[in-house]
């Protein structure tokens, strides 16, 4: 007599991720339709600095265009972090609770960093420079976030990604991020040299220390 054993079939719930991916695409499409000319200039950011020259005023930092694409960047970056952690066996890429935790840490980190920057900029009387510098960094990093989004989709729905492909994406993204940061420094080099002491304090306090502590906390925990 043949005995049949029934094993429960565990199916990962990916609906939440699909909803976020679709929402991100819809937000990009909405931003493009509302700010068509600006969006077209923004998409040429990697080959032209026209967008930076036109929208360099600090008032654009809190515009609907910047906030809309910044939300897409957060969603994209959150997925990318979770996919990397999944690849190294720390978490499951289909666990929405982990994603919420990652997004919470990202949002708290970014808001805390922004508020501390405002305090330091006010103390050193360099508000205008810091806001312009932040706008340029946000523009480049938002652009990187848009590049990461299709990578997230491919890696999320593909269970056979090789270690080489993952590391290649990480290296490319880090290289682009480093290059854009150096470009931001180059664009403001005259202003930076005129306030070199304050900028070094800003660099150590808000551009190096937070990431070091995040890395230290993550590796220890």
N, C-alpha and C positions, 0 to 999 in steps of 0.2 A: 504493500500500500504506500502510495506516494503522499507524503505530508507537504502541505503547502504552508509556507510561512509568509505572513503579510508584514511588510515593513512600511512604516509611514514615509511618505514622500515629502521631503522638506523643500519647499519652494521659497526662495528669497523674495521678499517684497521689494520691488524696484519702482513701484508706482510713484512714491514720493519724489524720487530722483527725476523721473520722467516729467513730473509736474514742474519741478524747479527748472529743468532744462528748457521746457516749453515756455515757461514764464520769462526766462532770461532772453530767449529768442524774441518773444513778443515785446519785451521792454526795449530791446535793441531796435526792432522794427518801428515801435512807437517813437523812440528818440529820433530815428532817421527821418520819419515823416514830419515831425514837428520842427526839428532843427536840420533840415536837409543840407543847406549850404555848409553849416558848421560841421556836420557829420562827415561830409565829403572831404573837407579839409583835414579833419581829425584822422580819417582812414589813410591819409598820405603822410602821417606823422613820421613813419619810419624812413621815408625818403626825402622829406621836406620839412623845414622848420617854419613854414608859413603859418600853421595853426598857432604855434607858440608866439609868434610875433603879433598876430592879430588879437589873440585872446590872452594877453599877458597881464591884463589888469586883474588885481586881486578880487574884484567884485564877482568875477566869473567862478570863483571857488565854490560858492553856494548856489550856483544857477541850477535850473532843472536839468540841463544837459549833463552837467558834471555829476549831480546826485544820481540821476538815472543810470548812467554807465558805471558809477561807483558801486551801486547795488549789484550790478552784473559782475563786476570785478570781485566783490566779496563772495558771491555765490560760487564763482569759478574757482577762486583761490581756496575756499573751504573744501570743495570737491577734490582739488588737486592734493591738498594736504592729507585728506582721508585716503585717497588712492595710494599715495606713497606709504602711509602707515599700514595700509592693507597689504601692500607688496612685501613689506618687511615682517609681516605676520603679527602686527600689534593689534589691529582692529579689523572688523569686517566692513567692506565697502558698501554693503547694503543696510547697515545699521543706522537708522535715521536719528537715533538718540545720540550716537557718537557725533554725527554731523552737527546736531544742535549744539553740542558741547564745544566743538571746534569753532563754530560760528560765534558762540558767546564769547569765547576767549579772544577771537579776532576782533570783535566789535569793542569789547572792553579795552583791549590793548590799543587799538587805533584811537578811540575816544580819549583814553587817558593820556596817550602820547600827544594828541592834539591840544588838550587842555594845558598840559605842562609846557608845550611849545608857546602857547599864547601867554602864559605867565612869564616865561623867560624872555620872550620877545618884548613884552611890555616893560619888564624890568630893565632891559638893555636898550630900550627905545629903538628897536629894529623891527617893529610890527610889519611895516610895508614890505621890507625885504623878505621876511620869513613867509608872509602870505604869498608873495609872488613865487618864491622858491618852492613852497608847498604846492602851489597850483601847477607848476611845471612837473614836479615829481608825480603828483596825482594823475596828470595827463598821460605821462609815459607809463605809469604802472597800470592805469586803466586800459591802455592800449595792450599791454602785456596780458591783462586779464581777459581781453577779448580773444587774444591768440590762444590762451590756455583753454578756453571754453570748448572748442571742437576737440582738443586733445583729451579733455575730461570725458567727453561723450564717447570717444573711441575706446579709451582705457576702461571706462565703466562697464560698457556692454561687451567688452572683449575679455574673456577669461584666460586667454593664452598669451598675454603680453610677455615678452622675454625681458630678462633683467637688463640686457643691453639697451632695449628700447626705452625703458624707464629711466635709466641713467642718462641716456642721450637727451631725453626731454628735460631732465633736471639741469644738465649742463647748459643746454641751449637757453633755457629760461633765466638761469643765473647770469649767463654771459650777457644776455640782452638787458637784464636789470642793471648790471654793473655798468654797461656801456651807456645806458640812458642816464644813470646817476652822474657819471663823469661828464656827460654832455651838459647836464644841468649846471654842474659846477663851472664848466667852461663858459656857458652863456652869462653867468653872473660873476665871472672872475674879477672884474674891476671893482664891483661892489663888495665882494668878499674880501679882497685885499685891503679895502679901506676900513673894513671892520673885522680884521683878521682875528684879533684876540677874542671877540665875542663869538665869531663863527667857530673857532676851535672849541670853545666851551659848549656851544650848541651841538657841534659834531660829536663830542665825547659823551655829553649828557643824553642826547636824544637819538643819535644815529648809530652809536656803537653799543653803549651800555644796555639799552632795552633788549636788543637782539642777543647779546651775550648772556643776560640773565634768563631769557627765554630758553636759550640753548642749554644752559646749566640746569635749569629747572626740569627740562624735558629729559635730559640724559640721566639725571639723578632719580627721577620718578619713574 
